[in-house]
Amino acid sequence: MHTSFNTLKTLSGLGLTEYQARAYTALLTPKVATAEEVSKLSGVPRSKVYKVLVELQEQGWIRIEKGRPLRFRPKDPRRVIAKKRDDFAKELEATKGELLELYEKKGVEEEAPAIVLQGKRPVLEQELEMIQGAQSEIVLEGALYLPEELEALIPRLYRIHEKGIVVRVTARARVLVDGRSVDVKQAFESIDCRKEFREIQLMKKVLVDRRECLMVFGDSKRGDVDSSTIAGIMTDRQEVIEGFMGRK
């Protein structure tokens, strides 16, 4: 029996070896078979098929029915995969908690680092990553927006706001980038959030959950930002963040 590469790859991600995946998928058609029949259907060698089937039972994929010879029956893949998904979600949540504890733990003398980003792509990737991880609040203050940035940013902010995360925006209605006028006000029009448009610095600060701050800069001549000079500084140092909030 032929099993697609994508199916084998997905089952591998659920913890099955190639032989186990092939044996399980082979069983789905007859729904019950002997070890010898599974070997013929799946291509798993006879010398290995019994061991493979016992492992599948131990992992909850099949049942072994008593008799001579033993017969093997697959469990409903919908139920098996749903359970695997739930188990994995629990494990992932526990792992996330442990990793966050390590990530946020700081020694008494340790200072949180500042990361320097050079170029508009690394800056944009960092901005989107921070926003995607927001839990409660996003503050965007400043007038430095690139066309491609708004194209990627607005859909994410829309989905984030729908989740109940507070979004606050202070910007210019229009900015000039590489000689091109960018309508910032219109871009944010679809986002139902606190917005203020006024003459403001040609830079930008992104603050997420009052724990991470990204400051974005770029050279400008006569109000026209040169996108090739975009750079950023990202920090989670509380004195910087508190200073930022103090100027709000």
C-alpha positions as YAML, in Angstrom:
chain: A
units: angstrom
residues:
- id: 1
  name: MET
  ca: [0.00, 0.00, 0.00]
- id: 2
  name: HIS
  ca: [1.37, 3.43, -0.95]
- id: 3
  name: THR
  ca: [1.44, 6.16, 1.70]
- id: 4
  name: SER
  ca: [2.16, 9.73, 0.60]
- id: 5
  name: PHE
  ca: [5.35, 11.45, 1.70]
- id: 6
  name: ASN
  ca: [3.38, 14.23, 3.41]
- id: 7
  name: THR
  ca: [1.36, 11.73, 5.47]
- id: 8
  name: LEU
  ca: [4.50, 9.90, 6.56]
- id: 9
  name: LYS
  ca: [6.14, 13.23, 7.45]
- id: 10
  name: THR
  ca: [3.14, 14.32, 9.53]
- id: 11
  name: LEU
  ca: [2.97, 10.99, 11.35]
- id: 12
  name: SER
  ca: [6.69, 11.26, 11.99]
- id: 13
  name: GLY
  ca: [5.99, 14.62, 13.66]
- id: 14
  name: LEU
  ca: [3.53, 12.78, 15.91]
- id: 15
  name: GLY
  ca: [6.28, 10.44, 17.03]
- id: 16
  name: LEU
  ca: [5.98, 7.49, 14.66]
- id: 17
  name: THR
  ca: [8.88, 5.86, 12.84]
- id: 18
  name: GLU
  ca: [8.53, 5.20, 9.12]
- id: 19
  name: TYR
  ca: [7.71, 1.52, 9.73]
- id: 20
  name: GLN
  ca: [5.13, 2.42, 12.38]
- id: 21
  name: ALA
  ca: [3.50, 4.99, 10.09]
- id: 22
  name: ARG
  ca: [3.39, 2.57, 7.18]
- id: 23
  name: ALA
  ca: [1.95, -0.23, 9.32]
- id: 24
  name: TYR
  ca: [-0.77, 2.03, 10.78]
- id: 25
  name: THR
  ca: [-1.85, 3.48, 7.45]
- id: 26
  name: ALA
  ca: [-1.84, -0.01, 5.90]
- id: 27
  name: LEU
  ca: [-4.29, -1.17, 8.58]
- id: 28
  name: LEU
  ca: [-6.80, 1.59, 7.83]
- id: 29
  name: THR
  ca: [-8.15, -0.05, 4.68]
- id: 30
  name: PRO
  ca: [-8.89, -3.62, 5.88]
- id: 31
  name: LYS
  ca: [-9.43, -2.31, 9.43]
- id: 32
  name: VAL
  ca: [-8.28, -5.64, 10.83]
- id: 33
  name: ALA
  ca: [-5.38, -7.84, 9.76]
- id: 34
  name: THR
  ca: [-2.77, -10.32, 10.91]
- id: 35
  name: ALA
  ca: [0.88, -9.37, 11.28]
- id: 36
  name: GLU
  ca: [1.68, -11.20, 8.05]
- id: 37
  name: GLU
  ca: [-1.04, -9.29, 6.18]
- id: 38
  name: VAL
  ca: [0.19, -5.98, 7.59]
- id: 39
  name: SER
  ca: [3.71, -6.84, 6.41]
- id: 40
  name: LYS
  ca: [2.44, -7.48, 2.87]
- id: 41
  name: LEU
  ca: [0.28, -4.34, 2.80]
- id: 42
  name: SER
  ca: [2.86, -1.98, 4.29]
- id: 43
  name: GLY
  ca: [6.19, -3.34, 3.10]
- id: 44
  name: VAL
  ca: [7.43, -3.61, 6.69]
- id: 45
  name: PRO
  ca: [9.71, -6.69, 6.87]
- id: 46
  name: ARG
  ca: [8.17, -9.77, 8.50]
- id: 47
  name: SER
  ca: [11.06, -9.88, 10.98]
- id: 48
  name: LYS
  ca: [10.13, -6.43, 12.26]
- id: 49
  name: VAL
  ca: [6.36, -6.11, 11.79]
- id: 50
  name: TYR
  ca: [5.27, -7.74, 15.08]
- id: 51
  name: LYS
  ca: [7.53, -5.46, 17.14]
- id: 52
  name: VAL
  ca: [6.24, -2.44, 15.17]
- id: 53
  name: LEU
  ca: [2.62, -3.40, 15.85]
- id: 54
  name: VAL
  ca: [3.23, -3.87, 19.58]
- id: 55
  name: GLU
  ca: [4.83, -0.39, 19.68]
- id: 56
  name: LEU
  ca: [1.78, 1.05, 17.90]
- id: 57
  name: GLN
  ca: [-0.47, -0.45, 20.56]
- id: 58
  name: GLU
  ca: [1.68, 0.98, 23.34]
- id: 59
  name: GLN
  ca: [1.43, 4.43, 21.75]
- id: 60
  name: GLY
  ca: [-2.35, 4.21, 21.43]
- id: 61
  name: TRP
  ca: [-2.67, 3.85, 17.64]
- id: 62
  name: ILE
  ca: [-4.04, 0.29, 17.39]
- id: 63
  name: ARG
  ca: [-5.62, -2.56, 19.38]
- id: 64
  name: ILE
  ca: [-4.42, -6.16, 19.47]
- id: 65
  name: GLU
  ca: [-7.19, -8.74, 19.41]
- id: 66
  name: LYS
  ca: [-6.54, -12.13, 21.00]
- id: 67
  name: GLY
  ca: [-6.62, -15.26, 18.91]
- id: 68
  name: ARG
  ca: [-4.48, -17.43, 16.71]
- id: 69
  name: PRO
  ca: [-3.05, -15.71, 14.90]
- id: 70
  name: LEU
  ca: [-3.24, -12.33, 16.66]
- id: 71
  name: ARG
  ca: [-5.18, -9.73, 14.74]
- id: 72
  name: PHE
  ca: [-4.56, -5.99, 14.75]
- id: 73
  name: ARG
  ca: [-7.17, -3.25, 14.46]
- id: 74
  name: PRO
  ca: [-6.46, 0.49, 13.98]
- id: 75
  name: LYS
  ca: [-8.07, 3.07, 16.24]
- id: 76
  name: ASP
  ca: [-10.10, 5.86, 14.62]
- id: 77
  name: PRO
  ca: [-7.49, 8.35, 13.32]
- id: 78
  name: ARG
  ca: [-9.72, 11.29, 14.25]
- id: 79
  name: ARG
  ca: [-9.70, 10.28, 17.90]
- id: 80
  name: VAL
  ca: [-6.04, 9.34, 17.98]
- id: 81
  name: ILE
  ca: [-4.88, 12.56, 16.35]
- id: 82
  name: ALA
  ca: [-7.21, 14.68, 18.53]
- id: 83
  name: LYS
  ca: [-5.68, 13.10, 21.64]
- id: 84
  name: LYS
  ca: [-2.14, 13.54, 20.32]
- id: 85
  name: ARG
  ca: [-2.93, 17.18, 19.54]
- id: 86
  name: ASP
  ca: [-4.32, 17.80, 23.04]
- id: 87
  name: ASP
  ca: [-1.36, 16.07, 24.67]
- id: 88
  name: PHE
  ca: [1.07, 18.06, 22.55]
- id: 89
  name: ALA
  ca: [-0.70, 21.34, 23.37]
- id: 90
  name: LYS
  ca: [-0.35, 20.62, 27.08]
- id: 91
  name: GLU
  ca: [3.32, 19.73, 26.70]
- id: 92
  name: LEU
  ca: [3.90, 22.85, 24.60]
- id: 93
  name: GLU
  ca: [2.24, 25.09, 27.18]
- id: 94
  name: ALA
  ca: [4.36, 23.56, 29.97]
- id: 95
  name: THR
  ca: [7.51, 24.00, 27.88]
- id: 96
  name: LYS
  ca: [6.61, 27.61, 27.10]
- id: 97
  name: GLY
  ca: [6.22, 28.36, 30.80]
- id: 98
  name: GLU
  ca: [9.58, 26.82, 31.60]
- id: 99
  name: LEU
  ca: [11.33, 28.65, 28.76]
- id: 100
  name: LEU
  ca: [9.75, 31.98, 29.71]
- id: 101
  name: GLU
  ca: [10.87, 31.50, 33.29]
- id: 102
  name: LEU
  ca: [14.44, 31.03, 32.07]
- id: 103
  name: TYR
  ca: [14.17, 33.89, 29.56]
- id: 104
  name: GLU
  ca: [12.81, 36.42, 32.05]
- id: 105
  name: LYS
  ca: [15.03, 35.38, 34.96]
- id: 106
  name: LYS
  ca: [17.80, 37.90, 35.62]
- id: 107
  name: GLY
  ca: [20.60, 37.90, 38.14]
- id: 108
  name: VAL
  ca: [20.86, 40.72, 40.66]
- id: 109
  name: GLU
  ca: [23.70, 42.41, 38.79]
- id: 110
  name: GLU
  ca: [22.53, 41.55, 35.29]
- id: 111
  name: GLU
  ca: [21.43, 44.31, 32.94]
- id: 112
  name: ALA
  ca: [18.99, 43.64, 30.12]
- id: 113
  name: PRO
  ca: [20.74, 44.00, 26.76]
- id: 114
  name: ALA
  ca: [20.06, 46.43, 23.96]
- id: 115
  name: ILE
  ca: [20.03, 44.90, 20.48]
- id: 116
  name: VAL
  ca: [21.11, 47.04, 17.53]
- id: 117
  name: LEU
  ca: [19.39, 46.28, 14.21]
- id: 118
  name: GLN
  ca: [20.75, 47.54, 10.91]
- id: 119
  name: GLY
  ca: [18.53, 47.72, 7.83]
- id: 120
  name: LYS
  ca: [14.79, 47.97, 7.31]
- id: 121
  name: ARG
  ca: [14.18, 44.22, 7.00]
- id: 122
  name: PRO
  ca: [15.66, 43.23, 10.41]
- id: 123
  name: VAL
  ca: [13.89, 46.19, 12.01]
- id: 124
  name: LEU
  ca: [10.53, 45.23, 10.47]
- id: 125
  name: GLU
  ca: [10.96, 41.57, 11.44]
- id: 126
  name: GLN
  ca: [11.71, 42.56, 15.04]
- id: 127
  name: GLU
  ca: [8.73, 44.92, 15.16]
- id: 128
  name: LEU
  ca: [6.33, 42.28, 13.84]
- id: 129
  name: GLU
  ca: [7.72, 39.63, 16.20]
- id: 130
  name: MET
  ca: [7.19, 41.91, 19.20]
- id: 131
  name: ILE
  ca: [3.66, 42.82, 18.13]
- id: 132
  name: GLN
  ca: [2.75, 39.21, 17.45]
- id: 133
  name: GLY
  ca: [3.72, 38.32, 21.03]
- id: 134
  name: ALA
  ca: [1.69, 41.11, 22.65]
- id: 135
  name: GLN
  ca: [-0.57, 40.11, 25.54]
- id: 136
  name: SER
  ca: [-2.17, 43.35, 26.70]
- id: 137
  name: GLU
  ca: [-0.98, 46.59, 25.06]
- id: 138
  name: ILE
  ca: [0.83, 47.97, 22.02]
- id: 139
  name: VAL
  ca: [1.93, 51.61, 21.81]
- id: 140
  name: LEU
  ca: [3.20, 53.06, 18.53]
- id: 141
  name: GLU
  ca: [4.56, 56.60, 18.72]
- id: 142
  name: GLY
  ca: [6.36, 58.42, 15.92]
- id: 143
  name: ALA
  ca: [6.17, 59.23, 12.23]
- id: 144
  name: LEU
  ca: [8.57, 56.75, 10.64]
- id: 145
  name: TYR
  ca: [6.51, 54.29, 8.60]
- id: 146
  name: LEU
  ca: [7.50, 52.47, 5.42]
- id: 147
  name: PRO
  ca: [4.91, 51.39, 2.81]
- id: 148
  name: GLU
  ca: [5.86, 47.69, 3.13]
- id: 149
  name: GLU
  ca: [5.77, 48.03, 6.92]
- id: 150
  name: LEU
  ca: [2.17, 49.27, 6.92]
- id: 151
  name: GLU
  ca: [1.18, 46.51, 4.50]
- id: 152
  name: ALA
  ca: [2.42, 43.87, 6.96]
- id: 153
  name: LEU
  ca: [1.53, 45.71, 10.17]
- id: 154
  name: ILE
  ca: [-2.12, 46.70, 9.68]
- id: 155
  name: PRO
  ca: [-3.59, 43.17, 9.22]
- id: 156
  name: ARG
  ca: [-1.73, 41.99, 12.33]
- id: 157
  name: LEU
  ca: [-2.93, 44.94, 14.40]
- id: 158
  name: TYR
  ca: [-6.48, 44.30, 13.23]
- id: 159
  name: ARG
  ca: [-6.38, 40.67, 14.40]
- id: 160
  name: ILE
  ca: [-4.64, 41.63, 17.65]
- id: 161
  name: HIS
  ca: [-7.24, 44.31, 18.45]
- id: 162
  name: GLU
  ca: [-9.99, 41.74, 17.85]
- id: 163
  name: LYS
  ca: [-8.42, 39.69, 20.68]
- id: 164
  name: GLY
  ca: [-8.92, 42.59, 23.09]
- id: 165
  name: ILE
  ca: [-5.33, 43.85, 23.12]
- id: 166
  name: VAL
  ca: [-5.18, 47.65, 23.51]
- id: 167
  name: VAL
  ca: [-3.55, 49.50, 20.60]
- id: 168
  name: ARG
  ca: [-2.48, 53.16, 20.86]
- id: 169
  name: VAL
  ca: [-1.12, 55.10, 17.87]
- id: 170
  name: THR
  ca: [0.43, 58.58, 17.71]
- id: 171
  name: ALA
  ca: [1.77, 59.49, 14.27]
- id: 172
  name: ARG
  ca: [1.79, 61.97, 11.42]
- id: 173
  name: ALA
  ca: [-1.08, 61.75, 8.95]
- id: 174
  name: ARG
  ca: [1.43, 61.56, 6.09]
- id: 175
  name: VAL
  ca: [5.15, 60.92, 5.84]
- id: 176
  name: LEU
  ca: [7.61, 61.10, 2.97]
- id: 177
  name: VAL
  ca: [9.81, 58.04, 2.36]
- id: 178
  name: ASP
  ca: [12.24, 57.80, -0.57]
- id: 179
  name: GLY
  ca: [10.35, 60.63, -2.25]
- id: 180
  name: ARG
  ca: [7.03, 58.80, -1.91]
- id: 181
  name: SER
  ca: [4.13, 60.11, 0.16]
- id: 182
  name: VAL
  ca: [2.81, 57.50, 2.61]
- id: 183
  name: ASP
  ca: [-0.76, 58.01, 3.91]
- id: 184
  name: VAL
  ca: [-0.36, 56.74, 7.48]
- id: 185
  name: LYS
  ca: [-3.76, 58.01, 8.64]
- id: 186
  name: GLN
  ca: [-5.60, 56.14, 5.91]
- id: 187
  name: ALA
  ca: [-3.61, 52.96, 6.62]
- id: 188
  name: PHE
  ca: [-4.72, 53.00, 10.28]
- id: 189
  name: GLU
  ca: [-8.32, 53.90, 9.40]
- id: 190
  name: SER
  ca: [-9.53, 50.28, 9.65]
- id: 191
  name: ILE
  ca: [-8.04, 49.80, 13.14]
- id: 192
  name: ASP
  ca: [-10.50, 50.67, 15.91]
- id: 193
  name: CYS
  ca: [-7.99, 52.00, 18.41]
- id: 194
  name: ARG
  ca: [-6.88, 55.17, 20.15]
- id: 195
  name: LYS
  ca: [-5.30, 57.30, 17.38]
- id: 196
  name: GLU
  ca: [-3.79, 60.77, 17.29]
- id: 197
  name: PHE
  ca: [-2.26, 62.37, 14.20]
- id: 198
  name: ARG
  ca: [-0.03, 65.40, 14.57]
- id: 199
  name: GLU
  ca: [3.41, 66.71, 13.66]
- id: 200
  name: ILE
  ca: [5.75, 64.37, 15.49]
- id: 201
  name: GLN
  ca: [9.37, 63.23, 15.25]
- id: 202
  name: LEU
  ca: [10.59, 61.33, 12.20]
- id: 203
  name: MET
  ca: [11.41, 58.26, 14.26]
- id: 204
  name: LYS
  ca: [9.26, 55.61, 15.91]
- id: 205
  name: LYS
  ca: [8.95, 53.88, 19.27]
- id: 206
  name: VAL
  ca: [7.19, 50.55, 19.60]
- id: 207
  name: LEU
  ca: [6.29, 49.53, 23.15]
- id: 208
  name: VAL
  ca: [4.75, 46.10, 23.84]
- id: 209
  name: ASP
  ca: [3.17, 45.22, 27.20]
- id: 210
  name: ARG
  ca: [5.46, 47.80, 28.84]
- id: 211
  name: ARG
  ca: [8.24, 45.21, 28.80]
- id: 212
  name: GLU
  ca: [9.87, 45.56, 25.34]
- id: 213
  name: CYS
  ca: [10.73, 48.75, 23.47]
- id: 214
  name: LEU
  ca: [11.95, 49.16, 19.90]
- id: 215
  name: MET
  ca: [13.23, 52.56, 18.74]
- id: 216
  name: VAL
  ca: [13.51, 53.06, 14.98]
- id: 217
  name: PHE
  ca: [15.60, 55.76, 13.27]
- id: 218
  name: GLY
  ca: [16.43, 56.87, 9.74]
- id: 219
  name: ASP
  ca: [18.22, 59.77, 8.07]
- id: 220
  name: SER
  ca: [16.03, 62.39, 6.44]
- id: 221
  name: LYS
  ca: [16.51, 65.48, 4.30]
- id: 222
  name: ARG
  ca: [13.77, 68.09, 4.26]
- id: 223
  name: GLY
  ca: [11.38, 65.61, 5.83]
- id: 224
  name: ASP
  ca: [12.10, 62.83, 3.32]
- id: 225
  name: VAL
  ca: [13.29, 59.61, 5.02]
- id: 226
  name: ASP
  ca: [15.94, 57.54, 3.28]
- id: 227
  name: SER
  ca: [14.79, 53.95, 3.88]
- id: 228
  name: SER
  ca: [18.29, 52.57, 3.23]
- id: 229
  name: THR
  ca: [19.44, 54.20, 6.48]
- id: 230
  name: ILE
  ca: [16.80, 52.57, 8.72]
- id: 231
  name: ALA
  ca: [18.16, 51.18, 11.99]
- id: 232
  name: GLY
  ca: [16.69, 50.20, 15.33]
- id: 233
  name: ILE
  ca: [17.50, 49.56, 18.97]
- id: 234
  name: MET
  ca: [15.48, 46.99, 20.91]
- id: 235
  name: THR
  ca: [15.64, 46.77, 24.69]
- id: 236
  name: ASP
  ca: [13.71, 45.46, 27.68]
- id: 237
  name: ARG
  ca: [15.57, 47.64, 30.17]
- id: 238
  name: GLN
  ca: [12.92, 48.97, 32.52]
- id: 239
  name: GLU
  ca: [14.53, 52.38, 33.01]
- id: 240
  name: VAL
  ca: [14.27, 53.01, 29.26]
- id: 241
  name: ILE
  ca: [10.67, 51.83, 29.14]
- id: 242
  name: GLU
  ca: [9.68, 53.83, 32.21]
- id: 243
  name: GLY
  ca: [11.30, 56.92, 30.65]
- id: 244
  name: PHE
  ca: [9.31, 56.36, 27.50]
- id: 245
  name: MET
  ca: [6.05, 56.00, 29.43]
- id: 246
  name: GLY
  ca: [6.91, 59.07, 31.51]
- id: 247
  name: ARG
  ca: [6.93, 61.17, 28.37]
- id: 248
  name: LYS
  ca: [3.51, 59.94, 27.30]
...
